[in-house]
Amino acid sequence: MTPATGRFRTGDRVKVKFEDRPGHLRTPWYIRGKSGRIEKVYGDFLNPELLAFGKDGLPKKTLYQVAFDHSEVFGKAQGAKDKVLVDIYDHWLETLA
Amino acid sequence: MARGHHDVGGLPGAGAIEVTEHQLSDWEILADAVNQALGARGIKRTDEMRRAREEMDSAAYRDMTYYERWIASIETILIEKNILTKAEIDRKLVEFESKWGEP
């Protein structure tokens, strides 16, 4: 596989955009607006938001596995060591200083 | 825009997830076969099927079982791509019903 073209590397801190628009959105509602860390860079894939409407899916988007603290997602300290892992595309993420 | 009927992760009150295995009905296996055949022919993509299910009427979505949603989304995509018309599908359905007595 060719190297990923996305903006982020493993370990980068990111925030998921809170976007809501018509279409086929692959970022689940419960993770929008949450902050996490890039756990894994999967590579570049055809964009499912476009494939869903019969388009060619280009340009490709980099897909990451993003790790979130349990408390960030569920709002309590329960399972302090637990992570929530979600696959998220590059255009849904912004840099977190 | 509101949260879609398919996007319910983390919502309270959804109840426990049913994790026991169950026997598939013949028609469910057939639904899978049709789905895979259409994919192999390049007629539909999984993303299109998902989008069709997301765009369904919410009450209908909630009332349907897993494979019923599959069938409904296959129908949507085939009509959308002018491969079958709604009238052709309904006509065939009537044929099956009269032949087998039960839908």
Backbone of each chain as ProteinMPNN parsed JSONL, in Angstrom:
{"seq_chain_A": "MTPATGRFRTGDRVKVKFEDRPGHLRTPWYIRGKSGRIEKVYGDFLNPELLAFGKDGLPKKTLYQVAFDHSEVFGKAQGAKDKVLVDIYDHWLETLA", "coords_chain_A": {"N_chain_A": [[0.843, -1.211, 0.0], [0.484, 2.223, -0.756], [2.088, 5.012, 0.947], [0.26, 6.692, 3.552], [-1.573, 9.68, 2.929], [-2.575, 11.486, 4.663], [-3.02, 14.064, 7.252], [-2.198, 13.412, 9.806], [-0.215, 11.682, 12.336], [0.68, 8.685, 14.112], [-0.012, 8.983, 17.537], [-0.581, 11.695, 17.511], [-2.57, 14.355, 18.86], [-6.011, 14.786, 18.532], [-9.163, 16.331, 17.567], [-12.506, 15.482, 17.095], [-14.607, 16.672, 14.571], [-17.675, 18.429, 15.132], [-19.951, 17.853, 13.163], [-22.941, 18.132, 11.304], [-24.779, 17.154, 8.724], [-26.639, 16.65, 5.658], [-26.482, 13.384, 4.134], [-24.264, 10.505, 3.83], [-22.806, 9.805, 6.591], [-19.949, 8.686, 8.176], [-18.947, 8.927, 10.675], [-19.686, 8.18, 13.894], [-22.377, 9.532, 15.864], [-22.002, 9.707, 18.64], [-19.314, 10.164, 19.016], [-18.637, 12.539, 17.948], [-17.186, 15.731, 18.286], [-15.537, 14.956, 20.332], [-12.326, 14.503, 21.983], [-9.237, 12.917, 21.182], [-6.604, 10.54, 20.47], [-4.388, 9.708, 17.849], [-4.191, 6.391, 17.088], [-3.537, 4.492, 15.23], [-2.531, 4.446, 11.817], [-4.34, 3.637, 9.13], [-4.26, 3.885, 6.349], [-4.901, 5.033, 2.932], [-8.177, 5.396, 1.64], [-11.004, 4.897, -0.556], [-13.501, 7.391, -0.488], [-16.192, 6.874, 1.539], [-18.394, 8.509, 1.858], [-18.881, 9.529, -0.592], [-18.974, 7.252, -2.235], [-21.331, 6.193, -1.371], [-23.258, 7.454, -2.791], [-23.069, 6.537, -5.334], [-20.848, 7.574, -6.577], [-17.319, 7.897, -7.591], [-15.69, 7.931, -5.362], [-13.345, 9.337, -5.11], [-11.352, 12.236, -4.194], [-9.165, 9.923, -2.442], [-9.351, 9.247, 1.093], [-7.552, 9.473, 4.144], [-7.654, 6.967, 6.586], [-7.974, 6.561, 10.054], [-7.306, 4.868, 13.173], [-8.667, 5.984, 16.05], [-8.046, 6.719, 19.417], [-9.899, 7.124, 22.353], [-10.264, 8.373, 25.647], [-12.116, 6.572, 28.027], [-13.542, 8.126, 29.843], [-13.782, 10.522, 28.464], [-15.642, 9.948, 26.531], [-17.82, 8.789, 27.87], [-18.135, 10.284, 30.1], [-17.514, 9.675, 32.741], [-15.342, 8.439, 35.322], [-15.17, 5.791, 35.372], [-13.728, 2.681, 34.485], [-11.024, 3.515, 34.045], [-8.681, 2.845, 32.683], [-9.578, 2.041, 30.29], [-10.088, 2.281, 26.746], [-11.85, 3.853, 24.08], [-12.102, 2.843, 20.852], [-12.225, 4.158, 17.667], [-12.814, 4.178, 14.185], [-11.889, 6.707, 12.043], [-12.152, 9.112, 9.442], [-9.796, 11.335, 7.827], [-10.807, 13.951, 7.145], [-12.621, 14.463, 9.075], [-11.325, 15.197, 11.303], [-9.574, 17.469, 13.477], [-6.601, 19.295, 14.363], [-5.353, 19.096, 17.663], [-4.025, 21.111, 20.004]], "CA_chain_A": [[0.0, 0.0, 0.0], [1.226, 3.494, -0.784], [2.013, 5.689, 2.245], [-0.937, 7.501, 3.752], [-1.359, 11.092, 2.591], [-3.283, 12.306, 5.635], [-2.304, 15.081, 8.022], [-1.852, 13.007, 11.17], [0.655, 10.531, 12.583], [0.392, 7.989, 15.376], [0.305, 9.766, 18.731], [-1.103, 13.07, 17.417], [-3.833, 14.649, 19.553], [-6.999, 15.278, 17.559], [-10.536, 16.525, 17.995], [-13.456, 15.135, 16.042], [-15.511, 17.787, 14.269], [-19.091, 18.194, 15.359], [-20.643, 18.231, 11.932], [-24.198, 17.454, 11.022], [-25.221, 17.584, 7.39], [-27.257, 15.524, 4.956], [-25.518, 12.503, 3.495], [-23.874, 9.259, 4.493], [-21.702, 10.198, 7.468], [-19.465, 7.472, 8.817], [-18.466, 9.21, 12.024], [-20.881, 8.046, 14.73], [-22.807, 10.721, 16.597], [-21.505, 9.748, 20.026], [-17.891, 10.515, 19.096], [-18.438, 13.889, 17.379], [-16.822, 16.74, 19.278], [-14.672, 14.402, 21.382], [-10.886, 14.589, 21.738], [-8.532, 11.654, 21.339], [-5.237, 10.431, 19.998], [-4.247, 8.761, 16.732], [-3.646, 5.106, 17.57], [-3.057, 3.726, 14.085], [-2.86, 5.003, 10.493], [-4.668, 2.472, 8.297], [-3.924, 4.119, 4.951], [-5.863, 5.834, 2.163], [-9.308, 4.62, 1.127], [-12.05, 5.639, -1.266], [-14.351, 8.096, 0.466], [-17.524, 6.249, 1.564], [-19.446, 9.537, 1.784], [-19.15, 9.685, -2.029], [-19.366, 5.938, -2.759], [-22.715, 5.96, -0.958], [-24.159, 8.062, -3.78], [-22.735, 6.01, -6.655], [-19.695, 8.28, -7.159], [-16.103, 7.065, -7.621], [-15.028, 7.923, -4.054], [-12.08, 10.077, -5.152], [-10.044, 11.725, -3.774], [-9.129, 9.027, -1.287], [-9.171, 9.87, 2.404], [-6.805, 8.631, 5.082], [-8.463, 6.457, 7.695], [-7.21, 6.34, 11.287], [-7.955, 4.381, 14.384], [-8.479, 7.024, 17.051], [-8.318, 6.236, 20.779], [-10.501, 8.108, 23.259], [-10.424, 7.909, 27.025], [-13.47, 6.18, 28.405], [-14.198, 9.261, 30.512], [-14.079, 11.544, 27.453], [-16.833, 9.551, 25.779], [-18.966, 8.453, 28.716], [-18.28, 11.298, 31.124], [-17.232, 9.263, 34.106], [-14.004, 7.882, 35.466], [-15.31, 4.334, 35.318], [-12.877, 2.09, 33.465], [-10.009, 4.546, 33.808], [-7.654, 2.395, 31.728], [-10.227, 1.62, 29.048], [-10.125, 3.206, 25.61], [-12.837, 3.629, 23.037], [-11.384, 2.929, 19.579], [-13.161, 4.436, 16.571], [-12.185, 4.455, 12.894], [-12.35, 8.027, 11.592], [-11.441, 9.645, 8.268], [-8.999, 12.553, 8.008], [-11.545, 15.213, 7.04], [-13.46, 14.622, 10.272], [-10.449, 15.482, 12.449], [-8.767, 18.685, 13.505], [-5.454, 19.22, 15.274], [-5.569, 19.565, 19.026], [-2.708, 21.528, 20.513]], "C_chain_A": [[0.873, 1.255, 0.0], [1.091, 4.2, 0.567], [0.784, 6.584, 2.325], [-0.626, 8.974, 3.527], [-1.951, 12.041, 3.632], [-2.388, 13.186, 6.484], [-1.744, 14.564, 9.339], [-0.971, 11.766, 11.223], [0.247, 9.907, 13.904], [0.844, 8.843, 16.559], [-0.223, 11.187, 18.696], [-2.416, 13.212, 18.181], [-4.801, 15.291, 18.563], [-8.358, 15.494, 18.218], [-11.458, 16.219, 16.822], [-14.396, 16.315, 15.826], [-16.932, 17.428, 14.666], [-19.854, 18.704, 14.153], [-21.95, 17.476, 11.845], [-24.71, 17.998, 9.703], [-25.884, 16.393, 6.712], [-26.178, 14.653, 4.325], [-25.226, 11.277, 4.32], [-22.625, 9.544, 5.326], [-21.241, 9.0, 8.285], [-18.909, 7.69, 10.212], [-19.669, 9.163, 12.964], [-21.126, 9.282, 15.589], [-22.101, 10.832, 17.945], [-20.046, 10.182, 20.136], [-17.616, 11.925, 18.539], [-18.167, 14.889, 18.507], [-15.884, 16.244, 20.36], [-13.197, 14.482, 20.97], [-10.213, 13.258, 22.025], [-7.14, 11.717, 20.749], [-5.182, 9.407, 18.862], [-3.528, 7.506, 17.231], [-2.958, 4.373, 16.42], [-3.429, 4.473, 12.801], [-3.107, 3.808, 9.574], [-4.194, 2.64, 6.864], [-5.022, 4.918, 4.262], [-6.942, 4.943, 1.547], [-10.266, 5.516, 0.354], [-13.027, 6.202, -0.237], [-15.79, 7.54, 0.456], [-18.667, 7.26, 1.479], [-19.838, 9.777, 0.324], [-19.607, 8.357, -2.652], [-20.842, 5.67, -2.484], [-23.715, 6.525, -1.955], [-23.765, 7.679, -5.208], [-21.572, 6.723, -7.329], [-18.443, 7.409, -7.023], [-15.323, 7.073, -6.292], [-13.696, 8.661, -4.01], [-12.297, 11.55, -4.809], [-10.153, 10.824, -2.541], [-8.901, 9.818, -0.005], [-8.402, 8.913, 3.306], [-7.721, 8.248, 6.244], [-7.545, 6.146, 8.888], [-8.037, 5.549, 12.287], [-7.635, 5.412, 15.458], [-8.9, 6.48, 18.413], [-8.824, 7.383, 21.643], [-10.53, 7.513, 24.658], [-11.893, 7.604, 27.272], [-14.239, 7.377, 28.974], [-14.569, 10.371, 29.528], [-15.395, 11.231, 26.738], [-18.044, 9.391, 26.69], [-19.089, 9.351, 29.94], [-18.119, 10.829, 32.552], [-15.909, 8.512, 34.142], [-13.998, 6.356, 35.42], [-14.466, 3.751, 34.173], [-11.771, 3.025, 33.053], [-8.97, 4.138, 32.765], [-8.255, 2.068, 30.363], [-10.201, 2.716, 27.989], [-11.315, 2.85, 24.727], [-12.103, 3.84, 21.72], [-12.384, 3.098, 18.44], [-12.366, 4.734, 15.294], [-12.766, 5.746, 12.319], [-11.493, 8.519, 10.421], [-10.85, 11.026, 8.56], [-9.833, 13.833, 8.058], [-12.503, 15.45, 8.207], [-12.648, 15.086, 11.484], [-9.8, 16.843, 12.333], [-7.683, 18.542, 14.571], [-5.823, 19.78, 16.635], [-4.196, 19.869, 19.608], [-2.389, 20.814, 21.822]], "O_chain_A": [[1.889, 1.313, 0.693], [0.092, 4.012, 1.262], [0.329, 7.149, 1.331], [0.448, 9.456, 3.887], [-1.841, 13.26, 3.498], [-1.162, 13.074, 6.446], [-0.891, 15.22, 9.936], [-0.968, 10.931, 10.319], [-0.445, 10.527, 14.712], [1.961, 9.361, 16.567], [-0.309, 11.833, 19.741], [-3.263, 12.318, 18.159], [-4.443, 16.225, 17.847], [-8.661, 14.928, 19.267], [-11.211, 16.649, 15.695], [-14.917, 16.887, 16.783], [-17.348, 16.275, 14.553], [-20.337, 19.836, 14.131], [-22.047, 16.323, 12.263], [-25.036, 19.18, 9.595], [-25.709, 15.254, 7.144], [-25.086, 15.133, 4.019], [-25.842, 11.033, 5.357], [-21.51, 9.522, 4.804], [-22.03, 8.377, 8.995], [-18.452, 6.748, 10.859], [-20.571, 9.995, 12.86], [-20.192, 9.98, 15.983], [-21.66, 11.911, 18.341], [-19.585, 10.531, 21.223], [-16.5, 12.434, 18.647], [-18.837, 14.883, 19.54], [-15.471, 17.021, 21.221], [-12.865, 14.524, 19.785], [-10.563, 12.559, 22.976], [-6.571, 12.791, 20.554], [-5.847, 8.373, 18.912], [-2.404, 7.57, 17.729], [-1.933, 3.72, 16.61], [-4.507, 5.059, 12.708], [-2.182, 3.054, 9.274], [-3.775, 1.674, 6.226], [-5.948, 5.413, 4.904], [-6.651, 3.877, 1.004], [-10.331, 6.725, 0.576], [-13.333, 5.552, 0.762], [-16.516, 7.717, -0.522], [-19.777, 6.912, 1.077], [-20.965, 10.173, 0.03], [-20.509, 8.336, -3.489], [-21.517, 5.002, -3.267], [-24.88, 6.127, -1.967], [-24.078, 8.388, -6.164], [-21.324, 6.513, -8.516], [-18.485, 6.332, -6.427], [-14.388, 6.289, -6.129], [-12.995, 8.623, -2.999], [-13.366, 12.076, -5.118], [-11.073, 10.935, -1.73], [-8.335, 10.911, -0.021], [-8.582, 7.697, 3.238], [-8.447, 9.073, 6.799], [-6.482, 5.546, 8.731], [-9.268, 5.553, 12.262], [-6.467, 5.68, 15.741], [-9.957, 5.867, 18.554], [-8.247, 8.47, 21.658], [-10.783, 6.322, 24.84], [-12.784, 8.299, 26.783], [-15.402, 7.611, 28.646], [-15.556, 11.079, 29.732], [-16.158, 12.132, 26.389], [-19.153, 9.798, 26.343], [-20.024, 9.209, 30.728], [-18.543, 11.516, 33.482], [-15.427, 8.017, 33.123], [-12.942, 5.724, 35.428], [-14.486, 4.256, 33.05], [-11.587, 3.305, 31.868], [-8.44, 4.986, 32.046], [-7.527, 1.844, 29.396], [-10.281, 3.906, 28.293], [-11.725, 1.692, 24.645], [-11.539, 4.911, 21.495], [-13.284, 2.276, 18.27], [-11.369, 5.456, 15.329], [-13.977, 5.865, 12.131], [-10.273, 8.359, 10.415], [-11.335, 11.769, 9.414], [-9.603, 14.697, 8.904], [-13.119, 16.511, 8.31], [-13.203, 15.338, 12.554], [-9.511, 17.316, 11.234], [-7.819, 17.788, 15.534], [-6.508, 20.797, 16.747], [-3.328, 19.0, 19.691], [-1.326, 21.034, 22.402]]}, "seq_chain_B": "MARGHHDVGGLPGAGAIEVTEHQLSDWEILADAVNQALGARGIKRTDEMRRAREEMDSAAYRDMTYYERWIASIETILIEKNILTKAEIDRKLVEFESKWGEP", "coords_chain_B": {"N_chain_B": [[-30.996, 19.008, 10.946], [-31.133, 15.782, 12.396], [-30.105, 13.264, 14.701], [-29.579, 10.199, 13.109], [-31.758, 7.302, 12.48], [-30.236, 5.04, 12.374], [-28.026, 5.505, 13.841], [-27.375, 4.963, 16.722], [-25.639, 4.448, 18.743], [-24.605, 4.381, 22.11], [-26.863, 5.625, 23.065], [-29.165, 5.942, 25.76], [-31.377, 3.421, 27.109], [-31.622, 1.579, 25.087], [-31.448, -1.049, 25.604], [-30.196, -4.414, 26.195], [-27.717, -5.938, 24.071], [-28.549, -8.402, 21.772], [-26.911, -11.356, 21.681], [-26.901, -14.008, 21.103], [-26.579, -16.803, 18.894], [-28.587, -17.364, 15.995], [-30.706, -19.414, 13.974], [-30.603, -18.972, 10.511], [-33.196, -18.007, 8.289], [-34.368, -19.444, 5.184], [-34.975, -17.421, 3.321], [-33.468, -15.34, 4.269], [-30.871, -16.156, 3.835], [-30.99, -16.233, 1.103], [-31.347, -13.522, 0.615], [-28.856, -12.564, 1.331], [-27.34, -13.818, -0.633], [-28.313, -12.628, -2.998], [-27.557, -10.013, -2.508], [-24.74, -10.303, -2.482], [-24.307, -11.188, -5.081], [-25.097, -8.984, -6.583], [-23.169, -7.201, -5.754], [-20.834, -8.437, -6.722], [-21.249, -8.15, -9.418], [-20.831, -5.511, -9.649], [-22.926, -3.789, -9.343], [-23.942, -2.647, -7.056], [-22.686, -0.946, -4.141], [-21.511, -1.498, -0.809], [-21.615, 0.854, 0.693], [-23.594, 2.309, -0.59], [-25.805, 0.776, -0.055], [-25.936, 1.05, 2.703], [-26.457, 3.772, 2.888], [-28.98, 3.843, 1.689], [-30.469, 2.533, 3.625], [-30.226, 4.296, 5.701], [-31.702, 6.405, 4.761], [-34.241, 5.507, 4.782], [-37.729, 5.474, 5.763], [-38.209, 6.251, 9.139], [-39.882, 4.9, 10.958], [-40.5, 2.607, 9.539], [-37.94, 1.538, 9.313], [-37.371, 0.913, 11.971], [-39.277, -1.019, 12.435], [-38.531, -3.121, 10.84], [-36.738, -6.227, 10.443], [-33.248, -7.207, 10.497], [-32.467, -8.42, 7.936], [-34.679, -7.793, 6.458], [-34.366, -5.076, 6.173], [-32.128, -5.14, 4.571], [-33.2, -6.214, 2.184], [-35.014, -4.193, 1.549], [-33.252, -2.068, 1.061], [-31.808, -3.036, -1.095], [-33.828, -3.091, -2.997], [-34.373, -0.333, -3.203], [-31.926, 0.609, -4.309], [-31.821, -0.795, -6.753], [-34.036, 0.237, -8.076], [-33.363, 2.93, -8.124], [-31.19, 2.84, -9.856], [-32.353, 2.242, -12.212], [-32.656, -0.45, -12.911], [-34.593, -2.238, -12.149], [-38.133, -1.628, -12.026], [-40.439, -0.195, -9.647], [-42.969, -1.123, -10.158], [-42.459, -3.492, -11.573], [-41.238, -5.044, -9.602], [-43.302, -5.204, -7.698], [-45.213, -6.553, -9.218], [-43.999, -9.039, -9.574], [-43.954, -9.857, -6.984], [-46.655, -10.252, -6.397], [-47.085, -12.406, -8.049], [-45.458, -14.369, -6.83], [-46.772, -14.52, -4.396], [-49.261, -15.542, -5.082], [-48.495, -17.958, -6.032], [-47.243, -19.269, -3.903], [-48.869, -18.845, -1.797], [-48.208, -17.724, 0.687], [-46.447, -14.692, 1.48]], "CA_chain_B": [[-30.669, 17.572, 10.91], [-31.145, 15.108, 13.693], [-29.393, 11.99, 14.744], [-30.301, 9.24, 12.272], [-32.28, 6.11, 13.166], [-29.208, 3.989, 12.337], [-26.843, 5.965, 14.593], [-27.918, 4.983, 18.081], [-24.604, 4.039, 19.702], [-24.483, 5.169, 23.331], [-28.146, 6.147, 23.549], [-29.716, 5.144, 26.854], [-32.686, 2.808, 26.895], [-31.641, 0.686, 23.922], [-31.505, -2.433, 26.072], [-29.012, -5.245, 25.984], [-27.519, -6.438, 22.709], [-28.813, -9.84, 21.63], [-25.672, -11.912, 21.12], [-27.007, -15.444, 20.834], [-26.686, -17.19, 17.488], [-29.879, -17.918, 15.634], [-30.778, -20.072, 12.676], [-31.082, -18.089, 9.446], [-34.246, -18.535, 7.41], [-33.953, -19.591, 3.78], [-35.064, -16.149, 2.606], [-32.372, -14.482, 4.72], [-29.683, -16.633, 3.108], [-31.211, -15.778, -0.278], [-31.113, -12.068, 0.611], [-27.4, -12.41, 1.346], [-26.851, -14.253, -1.95], [-28.664, -11.575, -3.966], [-26.689, -8.889, -2.162], [-23.373, -10.587, -2.928], [-24.297, -11.263, -6.544], [-25.158, -7.605, -7.094], [-21.857, -6.614, -5.476], [-19.865, -9.046, -7.635], [-21.506, -7.569, -10.742], [-20.532, -4.083, -9.607], [-24.185, -3.035, -9.434], [-24.094, -1.826, -5.845], [-21.621, -0.962, -3.148], [-21.994, -1.544, 0.572], [-21.904, 2.223, 1.149], [-24.891, 2.704, -1.151], [-26.822, 0.035, 0.701], [-26.047, 1.681, 4.02], [-27.12, 5.069, 2.697], [-30.4, 3.577, 1.431], [-31.099, 2.19, 4.912], [-30.265, 5.519, 6.509], [-32.715, 7.305, 4.199], [-35.573, 4.899, 4.92], [-38.671, 5.988, 6.758], [-37.705, 5.807, 10.444], [-40.795, 3.915, 11.559], [-40.298, 1.367, 8.779], [-36.617, 1.031, 9.689], [-37.444, 0.303, 13.309], [-40.154, -2.193, 12.388], [-37.96, -4.207, 10.044], [-35.612, -7.006, 10.958], [-31.986, -6.94, 9.812], [-32.471, -8.772, 6.512], [-35.754, -7.028, 5.802], [-33.737, -3.803, 5.793], [-31.27, -5.433, 3.421], [-34.057, -6.351, 1.005], [-35.556, -2.867, 1.239], [-32.221, -1.217, 0.476], [-31.522, -3.577, -2.432], [-34.92, -2.607, -3.846], [-34.138, 1.102, -3.427], [-30.787, 0.808, -5.212], [-32.171, -1.308, -8.088], [-34.971, 1.205, -8.682], [-32.573, 4.144, -8.335], [-30.29, 2.646, -11.006], [-33.183, 1.869, -13.364], [-32.483, -1.858, -13.259], [-35.973, -2.719, -12.016], [-39.065, -0.588, -11.585], [-41.268, -0.58, -8.507], [-44.093, -1.887, -10.713], [-41.976, -4.839, -11.898], [-41.017, -5.752, -8.337], [-44.618, -5.481, -7.109], [-45.863, -7.553, -10.06], [-43.364, -10.324, -9.268], [-44.363, -10.181, -5.618], [-48.014, -10.785, -6.508], [-46.905, -13.721, -8.664], [-44.96, -15.267, -5.778], [-47.797, -14.685, -3.356], [-50.328, -16.416, -5.562], [-47.919, -19.284, -6.232], [-46.893, -19.915, -2.642], [-49.882, -18.611, -0.764], [-47.671, -16.805, 1.705], [-45.375, -13.871, 0.929]], "C_chain_B": [[-30.736, 16.997, 12.321], [-30.345, 13.826, 13.581], [-30.217, 10.927, 14.009], [-30.744, 8.005, 13.033], [-31.262, 4.974, 13.222], [-28.084, 4.277, 13.33], [-27.196, 6.1, 16.07], [-26.892, 4.591, 19.15], [-24.563, 4.961, 20.909], [-25.781, 5.755, 23.855], [-28.661, 5.288, 24.699], [-31.044, 4.5, 26.449], [-32.763, 1.856, 25.722], [-31.737, -0.777, 24.342], [-30.24, -3.194, 25.733], [-28.929, -5.694, 24.529], [-27.726, -7.953, 22.715], [-27.608, -10.493, 20.952], [-25.759, -13.412, 20.828], [-27.144, -15.697, 19.336], [-28.111, -17.639, 17.206], [-29.82, -18.466, 14.214], [-31.304, -19.089, 11.629], [-32.191, -18.774, 8.66], [-33.699, -18.623, 5.994], [-33.938, -18.237, 3.066], [-33.948, -15.184, 3.029], [-31.07, -14.857, 4.016], [-29.759, -16.17, 1.653], [-30.934, -14.274, -0.404], [-29.61, -11.786, 0.558], [-26.822, -12.749, -0.031], [-27.11, -13.185, -3.013], [-27.747, -10.371, -3.764], [-25.272, -9.098, -2.702], [-23.264, -10.645, -4.446], [-24.292, -9.859, -7.153], [-23.828, -6.883, -6.87], [-20.813, -7.114, -6.455], [-20.015, -8.488, -9.045], [-21.216, -6.063, -10.781], [-21.77, -3.203, -9.676], [-24.391, -2.16, -8.198], [-22.851, -1.94, -4.971], [-22.25, -0.967, -1.762], [-22.392, -0.157, 1.07], [-23.251, 2.721, 0.628], [-26.03, 2.037, -0.384], [-27.048, 0.673, 2.066], [-26.796, 3.002, 3.916], [-28.62, 4.873, 2.472], [-31.128, 3.261, 2.746], [-31.212, 3.417, 5.808], [-31.385, 6.457, 6.053], [-34.139, 6.758, 4.322], [-36.455, 5.68, 5.889], [-38.301, 5.388, 8.129], [-38.589, 4.744, 11.093], [-40.622, 2.565, 10.866], [-38.976, 0.711, 9.169], [-36.692, 0.289, 11.018], [-38.275, -0.972, 13.303], [-39.511, -3.388, 11.698], [-36.872, -4.957, 10.789], [-34.394, -6.697, 10.089], [-32.063, -7.218, 8.305], [-33.625, -8.127, 5.756], [-35.211, -5.666, 5.358], [-32.819, -3.999, 4.587], [-32.092, -5.46, 2.135], [-34.58, -4.979, 0.576], [-34.495, -1.992, 0.581], [-31.789, -1.723, -0.897], [-32.57, -3.058, -3.421], [-34.712, -1.131, -4.205], [-33.051, 1.33, -4.473], [-31.126, 0.345, -6.637], [-33.122, -0.362, -8.822], [-34.215, 2.485, -9.057], [-31.716, 4.04, -9.603], [-31.025, 2.177, -12.256], [-32.947, 0.441, -13.841], [-33.834, -2.57, -13.166], [-36.851, -1.521, -11.677], [-39.85, -1.119, -10.394], [-42.405, -1.475, -8.987], [-43.673, -3.322, -11.025], [-41.792, -5.68, -10.635], [-42.357, -6.15, -7.714], [-45.36, -6.578, -7.886], [-45.329, -8.948, -9.718], [-43.804, -10.823, -7.887], [-45.753, -10.828, -5.617], [-47.959, -12.208, -7.065], [-46.476, -14.75, -7.611], [-46.049, -15.573, -4.757], [-48.885, -15.659, -3.811], [-49.809, -17.851, -5.724], [-47.723, -20.02, -4.895], [-47.901, -19.685, -1.523], [-49.432, -17.611, 0.274], [-46.56, -15.968, 1.082], [-43.996, -14.358, 1.395]], "O_chain_B": [[-30.426, 17.673, 13.302], [-29.972, 13.386, 12.494], [-31.413, 10.778, 14.262], [-30.197, 7.683, 14.088], [-31.405, 4.051, 14.023], [-27.278, 3.395, 13.628], [-27.301, 7.207, 16.599], [-27.238, 4.424, 20.32], [-24.493, 6.181, 20.761], [-25.816, 6.317, 24.95], [-28.607, 4.06, 24.635], [-31.737, 4.987, 25.555], [-33.844, 1.372, 25.387], [-32.068, -1.641, 23.53], [-29.337, -2.681, 25.073], [-29.946, -5.813, 23.845], [-27.164, -8.678, 23.536], [-27.319, -10.215, 19.788], [-24.793, -14.012, 20.358], [-27.746, -14.906, 18.609], [-28.767, -18.224, 18.068], [-29.013, -18.047, 13.385], [-32.334, -18.448, 11.839], [-32.129, -19.976, 8.398], [-32.711, -17.975, 5.646], [-33.018, -17.937, 2.305], [-33.534, -14.322, 2.253], [-30.275, -13.993, 3.649], [-28.761, -15.774, 1.051], [-30.365, -13.816, -1.394], [-29.153, -10.895, -0.158], [-25.933, -12.06, -0.53], [-26.236, -12.878, -3.825], [-27.234, -9.791, -4.721], [-24.682, -8.197, -3.298], [-22.269, -10.213, -5.028], [-23.573, -9.589, -8.115], [-23.412, -6.061, -7.686], [-20.003, -6.339, -6.964], [-19.034, -8.367, -9.78], [-21.344, -5.427, -11.827], [-21.688, -2.024, -10.02], [-24.948, -1.066, -8.289], [-22.083, -2.898, -5.059], [-23.374, -0.501, -1.571], [-23.385, -0.008, 1.782], [-23.959, 3.459, 1.314], [-27.064, 2.645, -0.106], [-28.18, 0.818, 2.526], [-27.653, 3.313, 4.743], [-29.436, 5.634, 2.994], [-32.269, 3.679, 2.945], [-32.166, 3.56, 6.573], [-31.944, 7.206, 6.853], [-35.111, 7.446, 4.012], [-35.969, 6.445, 6.722], [-38.108, 4.179, 8.257], [-38.089, 3.8, 11.705], [-40.601, 1.518, 11.513], [-38.897, -0.506, 9.335], [-36.154, -0.808, 11.171], [-38.011, -1.896, 14.073], [-39.896, -4.532, 11.939], [-36.181, -4.404, 11.645], [-34.502, -6.011, 9.072], [-31.756, -6.342, 7.496], [-33.546, -7.939, 4.542], [-35.563, -5.172, 4.287], [-32.74, -3.146, 3.703], [-31.743, -4.827, 1.138], [-34.586, -4.649, -0.61], [-34.798, -1.252, -0.355], [-31.442, -0.927, -1.769], [-32.243, -2.643, -4.533], [-34.858, -0.735, -5.361], [-33.215, 2.128, -5.397], [-30.764, 1.007, -7.61], [-33.022, -0.186, -10.037], [-34.394, 3.043, -10.14], [-31.539, 5.02, -10.328], [-30.404, 1.767, -13.236], [-33.03, 0.158, -15.037], [-34.165, -3.404, -14.01], [-36.383, -0.53, -11.117], [-39.917, -2.326, -10.161], [-42.765, -2.45, -8.328], [-44.429, -4.261, -10.777], [-42.141, -6.86, -10.599], [-42.531, -7.282, -7.262], [-46.042, -7.417, -7.299], [-46.091, -9.906, -9.589], [-43.994, -12.017, -7.658], [-45.99, -11.82, -4.927], [-48.686, -13.095, -6.617], [-47.041, -15.838, -7.512], [-46.224, -16.71, -4.319], [-49.364, -16.486, -3.035], [-50.555, -18.82, -5.578], [-47.996, -21.214, -4.775], [-47.791, -20.263, -0.442], [-50.204, -16.746, 0.689], [-45.807, -16.468, 0.247], [-42.977, -13.777, 1.022]]}, "name": "protein", "num_of_chains": 2, "seq": "MTPATGRFRTGDRVKVKFEDRPGHLRTPWYIRGKSGRIEKVYGDFLNPELLAFGKDGLPKKTLYQVAFDHSEVFGKAQGAKDKVLVDIYDHWLETLAMARGHHDVGGLPGAGAIEVTEHQLSDWEILADAVNQALGARGIKRTDEMRRAREEMDSAAYRDMTYYERWIASIETILIEKNILTKAEIDRKLVEFESKWGEP"}
